[in-house]
C-alpha cells in the first residue's frame, strides 16, 4: 500500500476531533476531515455520471451531451426531468440556454467537463459529509477518441476535486451498449491505460479495499447487457491474477436485481452463479424496482436479506443501492412516467437507508449524485416551481406538496453517511430538519421563533395551510374543537387507534397555529409507530382502515380503488387529509 494512503489514514485519525465544523443550518452536519481511503467499510458512496457537456466547454466534443441532442435544450428536445439548481456553481461551469425562470432570469445548465463543476460538487460533498463517488465510465464509446477524451477529462476533474476536498473515488465500468465481441478487451485496455498513463490508482484519494484499488464492472449478468459467464471469468482473471501486480484490483460487480435466483432481469444460465461468487463486492441494482416505503420493505425481506446471507457465507461484501425517486418523461417521451416514483420529501430514500443499515450492510451506494436524466440526483435541484423554466416540464422538490430547500437531499445523504459510518443512530425517521425553499423568485422572510419544546417529527416541513385557520365566523372554541376532531380522525385512520391525551393536545395546538391537516397526516404516516405497526398492510387493507377510521364506514368500490391507487403511488397522507377534510367527515362533526 502506498505511503500517501497511510498518511491520509493518519490524518483522518488526528483530525477526527478537531476538523469537524458545526455550522448553522442548513449545513449543520459539515465534515471537513479527509475520508480514509484504504477500505470501503463504513462508506456511503454516490454514483457520479459526469456526462454533461455543452458547446464551448473546452472538450473536443464541443456539443450538447445528455442535456439534449446536439441541436440544444428546448422543451421538445430535453432528455432530463429534474432541473438542477445551478446558482451555487461558478460562472465558468455554466452553459447558457434559451430557457427563462419565472422571475425573468436566464436558466443555464452546466458542463461536467469544466474542472470547476467537479470541484464545487466535491466541495458540497465535503460540506455535507458524503464520503465519495463511484465514477461511471461507459465502455460503449471508449473506442471513439473524442468521447474517451471527454471521459478522461471528467476523470481528471474528479481526481483533482477528491484530492482538494478529502473525498474518495473509484472507477466503475458500465458495459451497457458495448460491442459483445469487445466488452472484455475494452475494459482491460482502458484500465491498463488509466493505471500506466493517467496514474489514477496512485492518487491517495483512490478508494482501496484489501490493499488493492477498487474497480467496478456494472452490467454483468443482465438480460440486456453483453457478456457470457466465460467472458466474465476472463475479465475477473485479469483483475485478480494479472502477472503485472499494478493492474490487479478488488472487483465490485453491479449485478441484476434477481442475480441470485437467475430470473427477472438476470440471465438464466446457471454458470453466472460462479461469476457472482468470485466478486469481492456485489451490488444488485434496485432503481425502479419498488415505488413506496412499503414496497422497499418487501424488497428487503424477500430479496436483500437472502442476498446478504448468500454473500456473507462466501465472504463477499454486499453493497446495497438506494435512490431518492425516479422520473424520465422527457427522456422517454412518455408523460405518464413524470414523477413516476415520488420522493415523498425524502421518506422514501431514508426508508431504504434505514433498511440497508439495519439488515447489516457496512457500505451503501446512492444512485446518483448528478443523474437528473432519470431524476435520481441528490445534488441541488429546484426547490419549487419558481426555480424551473417557464417552458418545458421539469421536476422540482415541491412537486409532491413538500416545502424543501434545494440542497435537502445532500443533507439527507450527509446524515446517511453518518449512519453508515456509525456516528449517528440508525432510525426509521429522518433525523434532521428541512429548511424552507430557496428559489430565486421567492423573497426570504424571517421566520417567527418557535418556543415550543415539542419534539415533533422532523421529516415533514412546517408548511402552514391558510385553509385550516379559523374563519371570522368561527368562535375560538369551535376552531379548537374542529382541530381536535381532525387530529382524532388522523389517529384513527392512519394509526388505527384513538389519540393519546398528550398527542391530541399537542397536534391540536399545531393545527390551531396554522399547520395543515396534510402536515399532520405526513407526520403520523412517517412515524415509527406506523412503520412498525401498519406499514406491512396491503394497500387494500390500509384503504379500508382509512375509511373505517376516518369516515366510520366500509369503502364503496370506487372509493376503495381510488384510495388503494393513491397508497400504491405513495400518496397515503394526501388521501387521508382529503378524507378528513371532506364534507362527509364534516357532517359528523359536533362542536
N, C-alpha and C positions, 0 to 999 in steps of 0.2 A: 504494500500500500504506500502511496506517495506521502512524503513528509508533510507537504502542504495540507493534506487531508487530516493528518494527525493534529497539526497546528490549529486547523479550523475547529476540530472537536474540542481541543483545549480552550480555545477562545470562547466556545459555547458555554463550557463549564464555568469559566471565570466571569463571563458576562451575564450568567443567568440571574444573578441577584441585582446587578447594577444597571443592566442595559434595557430593562423593561420600563417603558414610559406609561404613565397613567394620565391620559389626556381627557379633555372634555368630550362629551358625546358630540357627533355620532361615532367618533373613533375612540371609544373608551377602552378597547382592548388592544392597544397597539403593542407590537413586539418588535424590538429593534435588534435583538441578539441574532447572530448568524445561525442558520439551521445546520445541525450536524449532518454531514453528507455521507457517512460511511455505512448507513443502514436505512432500509425502507421502513423499519418498525417504528410505529408511533408517528407516521407521516400522514398528512392529509394533502393530497396532490390533485391538481386540476389539469384536465386535458387542455392543451393550448393549440389551436389550429394555426394561427399566424398566417392565414392565407388571403388576406385582403390587400388588394392593390388598386392603384388608380393612375391615370396619365400624369406624368411629371413627377412621380415619386422617386425617380433615380434608378429604377430597375430596368433591365433590358426588355421586359415585357411591355412596359410603358402603356398600360391599358387597365381598364376596369376589370378587376378579378373578384369574383364571388359576390360583390355587391349587385352586379348586373352583367349582362353581356357587354361586349365592347362598346356598344352604342351609348352606354351611360345610364345612370339610375333615373328612372321615371316611374310613375305609378303603374304602368303596364309592363315594365321590364325588370323591376327589382326582384331579387331572389332571396330576400331575407325578411323576417317577420318582426323581430324586436328592434326598435330604434335605439341605437346607442346614445348615451349621454356623453358628449364629447367636450363639454365645457372644461373638464379637468385636464384635457390633453394639451400639450404645447402647440402653438400655432403651426410649426413646421411639420406636425404629424397629420394635419388636416387636409382634406381634399374637397374643393368646392363642388356643390351640386346646384341644381335648379330648384331644389325644394326650399320651402319657406316655412318658418314656425308661425304659430298663431299671433305672436307679438310682432311679426314683420321681419324678424331677424333671419339671416340665412341659416340653413341647416346642413352643415358639412358632415362628411364621413371621415374615415382615416385610412392610412396605408400601414400594413404590418411591416412593410419593407423599410420604413424610416426608423432609425435607431431610437428616436425619442418616444416612439409608441411603446415599444417593449420596455424601455426604461421607466416610463410612467406606470405601465401595467405592473411591473415588478415592485415599484415603489408602493403602489396600492396593496400589493400582496404583503409586503413587509409591514405597512401601516396596520393592516388588519390581522396579521398573524398566519396567513396561508403559507404553508411550508415550501411549495414549489410547483413545478409543472412537468407534465409528460408531453413533450413537443411532438405533435403528429407530423409524420414525414411520409407523404403518399408516394408509393413506388411506381405508380402507373405512368408518371411523367419524368422519372429520373433520367431517362434516355434523351430527353429534349433539353438542350443545354441552357436555353433561356429560363425554362421552368426550374431546372436544377439550380441555376444561379440565384433565382429568387429564393428558393428554399434555403440555400446556403447563406444568403444574406439575412434571412429571418433567424436562422440558427446562430449566426454570429451575434445578432442583436440580443437573442435570448441569453446567450452565454455572458455577454457583457453586462446585461441587466442583472442576471443572477449573481454575478461576481460583485457588482456595485451595491446590491441590496441584501446580500446574505441569504439568498434563496437557493434551492437546488433545482436541477433539471436533468432530464434523461430523454433519449430519442425513442420514439415508438414508430415503427414502420407500419403503415396501413396498406395492405396489399389489394384493397378494393380496385377493381377495374384493370389490374395488371395483366399483361400477356401471360396466359397459363404456362407457356413454354419458357418464360424468362423470369418469373417472380423470384425464384431462389437466387439466381445469379445476380439479379439487380440488387437485392438486399445485401448479398455478400460483397459485391463490388463497391457499393456505396459505403458500407461500413468500413471497409479497409481504407477507403479514401478519407472518410471522416477521421479515422484514427491516425493515418500516416500524414495526410496533407493539412487537415484542419486542427488536428490535435485536441479534439473535443474532450476526450477522456482524461486529458492532462489538467483540465480545469479543476480546481479544488471545490467547485460547486457542482461538478457532475456527480450524480447520485450513484452510490455503490451499494452492493449487498454481497455478503460472503466474500469480501476482498476482490470483487470483480465489478466492472461497470455494469449498470443495468441497461438492457435493451429490450424493447417491446416489439412483438410481432402481433399485429391486430388483424384478424380475419381468417386465421386457420380454422378449418372445420365448418365454416358457414356454407350453407347450400348454394349461395350466390357469389361466393368468392373462389378464386383459383386454388389449386393445390390438391395433391393426393397425400395419404399418410407417408408414402415412401419419400416424396419430395420434402415433406415437413421434417422427417427424420434427417434428411440430408442437411437441411439448414441447421437443425439442432446440433448435429455432429460438428458443423463448422464452429458454432459458438462455444460448444463445450469441449471439443477435442482438437481445436486448431493447433498445428505444430508451432505456429507463432503465438506465443503467450499473449501478446498485446491485443490480439483480436478476440480473445475469449471474453465471454460475458455471462452474467446472470440473466436468464431469459424469462420475461413476463409474456404470457400468452393472453391476448384479448380473444376470448372464445365465445361461441354461441350461448344463448341462454340455456338451451337444452343439451349442452355438451355431454352431460353425464348419462342421460337417457337415450341419446342418439336419435332424437326425433325433433319435430318442430322446425326450428331454424338451423338445426345441425345435420350434417351429412351422416348417413346411417351406417357407413362401413365400420364394423367393429374395430378395425385396425386403428381408428382415430383415438381409441382409449389409450393405446400405448404411447401416442404422441402426447396426450394430455398428462400422462403420468411422468413424462420427462421434464415438464415445465418446472421452473423454480417458483414462479408466481403465476397464479391462474385467476383471470379476471373475466367472469361472464358478463356479457352485455345486457343491460336492463332498460335502456332508454326506450320508452314507448310500450314496455311490456305490462305496465299497470298504470292506472289513472287516478287512483284515490288512495288515501292512507289505509283504508280497509283492504284494498287490493294489494297494497305494499305489504301488509301484514300477512296476507295469504301467500304472497310470493316468498316471504321469509320462511314460513313454516313448511311449505311444500317443495321449495327449490333450494333456497340459500342454506338452510340448516343441514339438509342432507349433503349438499355440495361441500360445506365446510367439514363435515365428518369425513368425507371421502379424501379431501386434501390433507386433513390433519393426520390421518393414518399413514399417508405417504410422505409426510414431511414437506408438503408444498404450502407456500403462503397463499392464503385466499384473499383476494383484493376485490371487494365489492364496489360496484359503480352506483352512485346516487346522482339524481338530476332534479333541477328545480321545477320543471314544467316542459311543455312542448307545444310548438305551433309551426306549421310550414305551408300556410295557404299561398303565400307569394311564390314559394319555391315550386309547389306542385300545381298551382293554378286552380286549386280546389278550395273555394271559400269555406266549405264545411270543416276544413281542417284548421281554421284560425282558432287559436287558443284551445287546441284540442285537449290538452291536459292542463287545466288551470293550476296556477301556482299556490292558490289559497293563502296568500300572504306569507309563504314560507313554511306553512304547516305540513304541506306535502313533502317538501325537501327534508325538513327536520325529522319527520317520522322515519324516513329512510335512514338517516344518520343514526338515530336512536337504535333502530333495529340492527344495523350493521355492527355497532359497537357492543350492544347488549348481547348479541349472539357470539361475540368473541373475536371479531376481526381486529387486527392490530394495525392495518393500513386501509385507507379509504381513498377512492378516487371520485372526484366530482366531474361530471360531464356537463358542460365545459366551462372554461373561463370566458372565451370570446365567441362562442358559437351562437351568433344572432340569426344565422340562417334558419335554424330549427328552434330558435328561442330557448335554448338551454343555457344561455350565458349567465354567469354570476357577476361579470363586470357591470359597471353602472349602465343602466338603460333609463329611458324617460320615465319619470315618476308618475306622470298623468298625461291626459290629452293635451295639456298646454305645452308639453315637451316633444310632441311628434308633429311632422309636417301637416300642412292644411290639405294636401292631396295625398292619395295613396291610403293604404290601410296597414297600420303598424301597431304592434303590441306595446303596452306600457304597464307600469306597476298598478295603475288604478283600474285596469280592465275588469277586475273582479270586485270592484267596490272597496278596495283597500286604500289606505292612506299611508304611503311608504316613501321614504327618501330613495333617491336613485341608487345609492350605494348599499341598500338594505341587504342584498344577497352577498355582497362582500363581507358585511358584518356578520351575517349568519355563517359564512364559510370560515371566518376567523374564530367564531365561537365553536364551530365544529372541529377546527384544528385543535383547540384546547381540549375538547372531549377526547379526541383520538390520542393525543399525547398524554392524557391522564391528568391534566392540570385543572380541569373543570368537570364536575359530576355529570354523568350522562342522565338526562331527564327526558321524559316524554314530551314535556312542554318546552317551547322555545325560551331560553333563559335570559334573553336580552330584550330591551325595549325599542320599538320602532321610533323613528323621528318623522316629523311632518315632511311633506313633499318639498322639493327644492327646484321646481321648474322655473325657468327664467321669466315666464309671464305671470307667475303668481307672486304678488307682493308679500313680503315677510312681515308678520305682525307678532309682537311679543305675546307669549302665552301667559295666561294667568297662573300664578303659583298654585300648586296643588298641595294643600296642607293635610290631605287625607293620609292616614297611616295604613290604609287598606292595602294588602298585598294582592292586588288583582293580577290576573293572568297577563303577562306582558306580550303574548303573541298576537294580540289584537290591538290595532291602533285606536287611539282616542279620537273618534270621528263623529262629533255631535250631529244629530239629525233634528233640524228645527221642528219636524213634524211631530216629535214626541213631546214638545214643550206645551204646557197648558195654554189654552186659548183664553181670551178675555172673558169668555162666558163660563169658564170653569172656575169653581171655587178651589182654593188651595187644597182642601182636604179631599175633594173629588179627584184632583190630579194625582195626589199621593195614592189614593185607592186604586186608580187605574194603573199606575206604575206597579203597585204591588200585585195587582191582578196579572199583569203581563209577566212579571217575574215568576209567579206561581205557575202560569201556563208553560213558560220556558222550561222550568224544572221538570214538570210532569211530562212534557213531550220529549225533551232531549235526554234527561237523566232518568226518567221513569219513576220519580219519587216527589214527595212534597218538599218544598224548600224549607231548609232548616231556619230557625229564627234569625241567626246572625247573617246568613246569606240573603234571606228575604229583606232584612233591614238595609244591608249594605248595597245590594243591587237596586233596591227601590230608590235609595238616595241617589245613586248614579244616574238612573233614568230621569229622576226629577231634575238633576243638574244638567240634563241635555244629552246624555248618551242615548244611542238609538237601540231599539229592540234588536236590530240586526247585530249590533255590537255585543249585546248580552248573549244572543244565540251563538255567536262565534266563540265567546269566552267559554261557555258551557260545552260546546262541541269539541274544543281543543283541550279540555281539562283532562287530567289524569284519570278522574273517575269515569268519564265517558269512554276513554281509550281502554280502560281496564274492564268495564262492565258492559259496554254497549257496542263497541267497535266491531265485535265479532258477528253481530246480527246481519242477516242478509238485507239487501235494500228493500225487499218487500216487507220483511218483518219490521224494519225500522220505520217504514212508511206507515204501517198500521199503528205503531207506537205513537207517532206524531198525531195521527188522527184521534186516537183514543185519549191521549194525554192532553191535547190542546182543544179539540172540538167535542170530546166526550162521546164520540160515536165511531162506528166502523166506517172505513172509507168506501165511497162509491167507486165503481170500476174505473171511471175516467180520472178521478182524483188520485186513486191508488197508482195508476200508470204514470201520471204526471209527477207525482211525488217520488216514485221509485226512480224515474229517469233523472230527476234533479239530484237525488242521492248518488246515483251512479256517476253523475257528472261532477261530483264534489261540491254540490251547492245545497247541502242539507241546511246550513244556517239560514240561507236566503229563503228556502221553502218554509222553514219553521217560523221565521219572522213574518212572512206573508200570511200564514195561517193565524198567528197570534193577533195580527192587526186587521184581520178580516172582519167583515160585517157579521159573519156567523158567530165568531168569538165574541164580538162586541155585544151581540144580542143577549149573551148570558151574563154580562157584567152587571153587578148590583152594587152601587156605591155604598 
